[in-house]
């Protein structure tokens, strides 16, 4: 049921999911644990953000001084420009402000900035936010927001899943550090996987992890049409659980350097319960590699290429493994010739696009890897 939540939302383009405060806190703390100075003196931009709903602005505003931020910038997208139209009611926060403009409230985005103790209460926090209307609707691709992107050191947000490809390209184009949320299937996107392979993007500290038996859970607006999906209520707010969801980043964290503890090939075949009944590792018919159905079944002593599930990336240690390429439904059309030659690819008449085949049956999507230093 959780998978259908994302599918239904993308069809209707109502993928306006709002991240829980504690999910933001846990992820950001992982970068601080690895480098306590990671945010000090930095300007953080939170595009695709609406502080009246989103917790990103609240979290970074409340921790402005602790992180040692230089400036916080948050932008929201105009209601009239959203593909999914929902009811709109001006908040008291906006309506009571002297800059409130009834003609702009639905047609213009907003910008919130935080730099100093405006309220003079001895601390810099959410009460010191300044806001005004943007000239345009707040689209992250607009020249107005691009200028803010240029000013920022780090970009952090939960972009609409339907625009994830465009958003990644938008960030990479500016060569910025970032922490963003996306679905696990984004690993296979043509403009994302090469960046993962080159260690320009990696998964965050928490990725595709179930907590207390639940997937990552998001708030959604009250009037979202999510019929046929599993909806929870928390303090009267709608929440939905989305499987295969987590953080992508290019900021280092400790989990990324934890080595996988693995057994030899012989020991896996003897003792790994997930391989019970297997006397050998299967080989692909159209790739010169062995099939690894589970990440914990990777043999530590195998020197050649292995195909692993895409969920492996959550355990990927760049000091331990080299990523060769991926095999999915559109791989052959987009894979460079030298990569195909390296993994021993041979085109078969029944090969419909590059997925690995075993005994005439196609497998799930796979990532091809090699040990950098195989051990006994």
N, C-alpha and C positions, 0 to 999 in steps of 0.2 A: 504493500500500500504506500510506503514512504517513497518509493521510486516514482510512483504515479503523480505524487505531489509536484515534483519538478517538471515532469512531462506536461502535465495539465497547465502549469503556470507558464511554461515557455510557449505553448500553443496560443494562449491568450495574451502573452507578453505581460502578464501580471506577476513578474518575478521580482517584485519589490519586497524582498525579505530583509527583516531588520535583526541584526545580530544581538544576542544577549550580552549584557555587561560582563558577566563572569567569563564568557568565552573570549572576549577581547582581552580581559585582564590576564587570563592564563597564558594566552599566546604571547602577548607582549612581555610578560615576565620572563619567558624563556630566552628572549633576546637580551634582556637586562641581566639575567643570571650569567650568560656567556660573556657579555661586555657591559658593565654597569654604566659606561659612558656613551652608549650607542646613540642616544637621542640628545645628548648635551650640545647646546649651541645650534641645534638644527631647527629648520622651518619645516613643519609638517603640513601637508595638504590632504584634506579629507574631501575629495570630490564625491559626487553621487550620494551626498549625505544631507539629511534633514534633521537638525538637532531636536526638533519637536517630536520626532519619532526615534531617530538613531541614537545609539549609545556611544558611538565613536567620539563625537564631539564632547559629550559629557565626560567620558573617561579621560581623554587627553587634557581637557580643561581642568579637571579636578587634580590631575597629576602634573600640571604644567611646571611647578617649581621642583618637584621631586625628580623629574626627568631632566630638568635644566634646559627646557625648550627656549628657543629664541622667539618663535612665532608659531601660532596655530591658525590655519586658514581652513574654513569649511564652506562648501557650496552646496546648494540644493537645486533641484530641477523643477521648473514651473509646472504646475498642475495641468494647465491647458495643453502642454506639449507631450504629456505622457500618453502612450498608446492605450493603456488601460485607464479608462476614465472612472473615477470614483467620486463619491460625494465630497464636497469641500466645505469646511467651516473654518473661518478665520479664528485663530487662537487669541486668547486674551493677551498673550505675550506680544503678538504683532499688532493687534487692534489698538492697544493702549499706548503704543510707541508713537512718538511725535512724527516719525518718518513714514508712518502707515499711509498707504495709497491704495484706495479701493480699485483703481484702474490697473494697478501693477500686481496686486497680490496673487492673481492666478496666471498671469502671462509672463511674469519675470521670475527668474531664479533669485535666490538670496545668497549673500556672502556674509559669513561670520568670521571675525578676526579676534585674536587674543594676543596681547603683547605685554600688558602691564596691569597694575592694581588700580583700575579705574575707580572702583568704589572706595578706595582708601581705607579698607578694613584690615590691612596688614598682610594680605595674602592674595595671590593671583589664582582665580578659579572661574567656574562657570558664570558667576555673577558679574564678571568683568568683560564678558563678550560684547563686542560692538557688532552691529549688523546694518546692512543696507540692501537695497535691491540691485541686482545686476542689470546691466544694460540689455542683456538677452535672456534666454530661458534657462541658462545654466548648463547646457549640453557640454559634456567634457571635451567634445571636439571643436567647440567654438573658439575663436581667436581669443576671446576674453578669458576663458578658463585655461587655454594654452599658455597665456602669459603668466597666470598663477602657477602653472606647472613648472615654468622656467625658474620661478622664484623659489620653489620648494626644494628641499634636500631629500625628503622621504614622502612617498605617497601611500596612504593607508585607507582602505575602504572595502566595502562589500558591493562590487559592481553588479548590475543586473546580469544574471547568468546568460541571457540571450545575447548580450553584448560583450561577453568575455573575450572573444578573439580580438575584437576591435580595441578593447581596453588594454590588453597586453601589448598590442602593437603601439598604442598611444604612449605607454610607459617606456617601452624599449626604445622608441624613437628619441626620447628625451634623455636616455641613459641615466635614469633615476633609481635610487633604492626604493623598495616597495614591500608592502605586506598586504595581500589581497585574498579574498575568499573566492573559491570556484569549485566546480564539480570535478570528480576524479576523471571523467571522460575527457576533460580538457587536455589531459596528458597526450592524447592522440592527435590533437589539432596540428595542422601543418605548420602553423606559425609558432607553436609552443614546444613541440617535442625537440626540434633541433636546438632550442635554447636550453632544454633540460640536458640533452646530450653534451652540450658544451659547458655545462655547469654555470650557466648564466641565470637559470631559474632552478629552484628546488622546492620540495614540499616544506611546509612550515613545521613547527614543533608538534602540532596536533593536526592529523590528516586522516580522514576516513576511520576515525576511532569512535567506538561506541562507549559512552559513559553511562554507567548504571543501566546497561542494556538498551540505551537509546542512541540514535544518530544525532548529529548536530541539529538543534532545534531553533527555529526562527520565529519572531513575531511577524504578523501580517496585518494590514489594515482590516478593520472590522467588517467592511462591506465587500471583501474579496469573495468572488465566486469560486469556491473550492469544493464544489459538489463532487462526491465520489472519492474524496480524500479524507485521511484521518486528521481531524482537527482537535487540538487540545485547548483548554482554557486556563489561563493563569491570571488571577486578579481581574477577570473579565476580559482579558485580551486573547485574541486568537493566536495559536501557535501551531506550526507544522514541523514535522521531522523530515529531513531530507537526507537520504542515504548517499554515501560516496562523496561527501562534501568536506572540505577542509581548506587549509591555508597554503598559499603559494608565496614565495619570497625570494629575494636575493641578499638577505641579511643573514649572517651566520648565527647558528645556535648549537648548543651542545649535543643534542640528539643526533644531529647530522654526522657527527664524528664517532658515534658509538659503533664499534665493529660487531658484525653479526657473529654469534657463536655457532659454529657449524661442525657437523661430523664429516668424516670421510665418506666416500661413495660406498665402500663396503659396509661401514657401520650404519649408514642410512638404510641400506637394503635389509640389514639384519634387525635393526632396533627401531626405526622410525615407523610408528603405528600408521601414519598416513600412507606409507608405501607398502603396507602389509600385502603379501601375495605377489609382489614384483621381484623378479630375479635380476632385473637389469633396468637401466634408464632407457626409455624409448627415444628413437631418433626420428626427426622429421623427414618426410619424403621430399620436400622442396627446399630444405635449408640444411646446411652442414652444421647441425647443432643438436643437443639433446634437450628433451622436454623436462622441465622442472615444474610440476603441477602446484607446488606449495613453496613459499619462500623458505621455510625452515627445512626444506628437503634439498637445498643447494649443497652440493658436496664441496668441502673445503679444499680437496686435492685435485679437482678437475681442471686441466690446463686450457681447454678449448672453449668454444662458445656454447652458452646455455640460454634457453628461452624460458623466461620467468613471467608470472602474472604482472599486470601493470601495477597492482597493489604493492609490488616490491619496492617501488620508489619511496614509500614511507620508511623503508629500512635501508635505503641506499646510502652507502658511505663512500664518497669519492676517493678516499685513501685506500679502500679495499677492492673496489670494482671499477671497471671501465664499461661504459654503456656503448654498445656497437650500433644498434638501430632498433626499430620496432617492426612488428608484423601485425597488420590489421587490414581491414577491408579495402583500404585505398593505398596500401604501401607501395606496390610495384610501380604505380604511376608516378610516385613522388620520390622514390629512393634513388640517390645518386648511383651511377654505374659502379664507381669504385667501392661503394658500400656493399652492393649486391655481390661483387666479385669476392670481397673479403669474407662474406659469410657463406660463400659457396652456393649462391642461389641458382637454381635451375628452373626454367619456366616449364610447367606441365600443362597439358591440354585442358585439364580440369581445374587449373588454378584461376580463380575468378578475381584475383586482385592482390595476392601476396600473403594471405593467412596461412599459417603453418598447417600441414596435413600429416596425420598419423593413421596408417592403415586405411587410407581413403577417407578419413573423417577430419573435418576442419576443427581446430582448437579455438579456444578463446583468444583474444588479443594477447600478444606476447611482446616483451622487451628482451632484446638479446644483449647479454652481458658476458664479461670475462673477468676472472680473478686477476688482479694486478700482481699478487704474490701468492699463488696457491701453496697450501701447506699440507703436511701429512698429519 
